[in-house]
């Protein structure tokens, strides 16, 4: 076995042009890790945030990693070898994972590569009946929706609030999902429906047919009308866009409702939420092989499906990041590994 591989690395922060397809050392699995021969890697917002040096964060929060680094947290592939102390996985197994997130989010999670060393605790069997491309599109987005709406699944401290996030009850409730056409959003629509919720999907008009197909009960094209102007008395809002604008959804919620911003930075409406009797809650998605194994059953039986916006060869990761920068992503962008 050669000790090198192809990977996409960056040697400095910047735009998509800093992503270089080049030779890199092949990782060796440490105790408790599995070496995965990648077939596909999914793109997620933290990939381009890190590529750009997290410039939107205050300077004291910005990373200063050791270059070169390899981006990417989501991988689907085949077990090549297992490290010492690993049980439950063997060479030849089809697997998928979100790798070491958020533990190594500021140093690069190393999935844009032909081989990825993955902690066994982050890993699950790839859902049978879906290909590696769709499996690679799932982990971060699916785990985000799962941990916000279904089950947190860990007791790590919450970086965004003093208390642990508790997913709200969904059965028989009305749930509005903002950004429903994106990675987290389109999976959240399906999970909420699975849990018995009535779903209002907010996205651009091109997503309407997809949202209806995925089970949304009502669709709002935000380019035509603002959801916060026409929606009232919902039980839960999952705002996958988040940020400073998320407070406008307080008007859509009934007393006792829940506003769940996936990106909570910049939100300043806590006092108003308290007056309205609305719970604001958020969390940081964390790697979980156990939750991916649970969700795999839904991907296997078609209860949940991953929509793929576009695919690019690993060597063209810069083009994939250019596609992401254009916005309007429907589902997920995925890199294919030869």
BELZI-V868600 format. One record per backbone hydrogen bond with DSSP energy under -1.0 kcal/mol. NH is the residue of the N-H (numbers start at 1). CO is the residue of the C=O. E is the energy in kcal/mol with one decimal. If there is no record, write none. Layout:
BEGIN
NH&CO&E, NH&CO&E
END
This chain:
BEGIN
5&24&-2.3, 7&22&-2.4, 8&112&-2.7, 9&20&-3.0, 10&69&-2.2, 14&51&-2.5, 18&15&-2.3, 19&16&-1.9, 20&9&-3.0, 22&7&-2.8, 24&5&-2.5, 26&3&-2.7, 32&84&-2.6, 33&30&-2.3, 34&118&-2.6, 35&81&-2.7, 36&116&-3.0, 37&78&-3.3, 38&114&-2.1, 39&76&-2.9, 40&76&-1.8, 41&335&-2.4, 42&74&-1.3, 43&333&-2.6, 47&44&-2.0, 49&45&-2.4, 50&46&-2.4, 51&47&-2.3, 52&48&-1.7, 53&50&-1.8, 54&49&-3.6, 57&54&-1.9, 61&58&-2.3, 69&10&-2.0, 75&97&-2.3, 76&40&-2.2, 77&95&-2.4, 78&37&-2.2, 79&93&-2.7, 80&35&-3.4, 81&35&-1.1, 83&33&-3.1, 86&83&-1.3, 92&79&-2.7, 93&90&-2.1, 95&77&-2.8, 96&124&-2.5, 97&75&-2.2, 99&73&-2.9, 104&100&-2.5, 105&102&-2.0, 107&104&-1.5, 108&104&-1.3, 110&70&-2.2, 111&72&-1.8, 112&71&-2.4, 113&111&-2.2, 114&6&-2.2, 116&36&-2.4, 118&34&-3.1, 120&32&-3.0, 122&119&-2.0, 123&120&-1.1, 124&96&-2.0, 126&94&-2.1, 130&127&-1.3, 135&131&-2.2, 136&132&-2.6, 137&133&-1.2, 142&138&-3.4, 143&139&-2.9, 144&140&-2.3, 145&141&-2.3, 146&142&-2.7, 147&143&-3.0, 148&144&-1.9, 149&145&-2.4, 150&146&-2.8, 151&146&-2.2, 172&196&-2.5, 173&170&-2.5, 175&198&-3.2, 176&236&-3.0, 177&200&-2.8, 178&238&-2.2, 179&202&-1.5, 180&202&-2.5, 182&179&-1.5, 186&182&-2.6, 188&184&-2.5, 189&185&-2.3, 190&186&-1.1, 191&187&-2.4, 192&188&-2.8, 193&189&-1.9, 194&190&-2.3, 195&191&-1.7, 196&193&-1.8, 197&192&-2.6, 198&173&-3.1, 200&175&-2.8, 201&218&-2.9, 202&177&-2.7, 203&220&-2.0, 207&204&-2.4, 208&205&-1.8, 211&207&-2.9, 212&208&-2.5, 213&209&-2.2, 214&210&-2.2, 215&212&-1.1, 216&211&-2.7, 217&199&-1.8, 218&199&-1.6, 220&201&-2.7, 222&203&-1.4, 224&221&-2.1, 225&221&-1.9, 229&226&-1.9, 231&227&-2.1, 234&252&-2.8, 235&174&-1.8, 236&174&-1.9, 237&258&-2.7, 238&176&-2.7, 239&260&-2.0, 240&178&-1.9, 243&263&-3.6, 246&243&-1.6, 248&245&-1.8, 249&246&-1.7, 250&247&-1.8, 252&249&-1.2, 253&250&-1.1, 254&234&-2.4, 256&277&-2.4, 257&254&-2.1, 258&235&-2.2, 259&279&-2.7, 260&237&-3.3, 262&239&-2.5, 267&264&-2.0, 273&269&-2.5, 274&270&-2.3, 275&271&-2.1, 276&272&-2.0, 277&274&-1.0, 278&273&-2.9, 279&257&-2.6, 281&259&-2.1, 287&101&-2.8, 289&121&-2.6, 292&288&-2.0, 293&289&-2.2, 294&290&-1.8, 295&291&-2.9, 296&292&-1.7, 299&295&-1.7, 300&296&-2.5, 301&297&-2.0, 303&298&-1.0, 304&298&-1.9, 309&332&-2.6, 310&332&-1.1, 312&334&-1.9, 314&336&-2.5, 316&313&-2.4, 317&314&-1.5, 320&316&-1.7, 321&317&-2.3, 322&318&-1.9, 323&319&-2.3, 324&320&-2.1, 325&321&-2.1, 326&322&-1.1, 327&324&-1.4, 331&181&-2.4, 332&307&-2.2, 334&310&-2.2, 335&41&-3.6, 336&312&-2.5, 337&39&-2.7
END
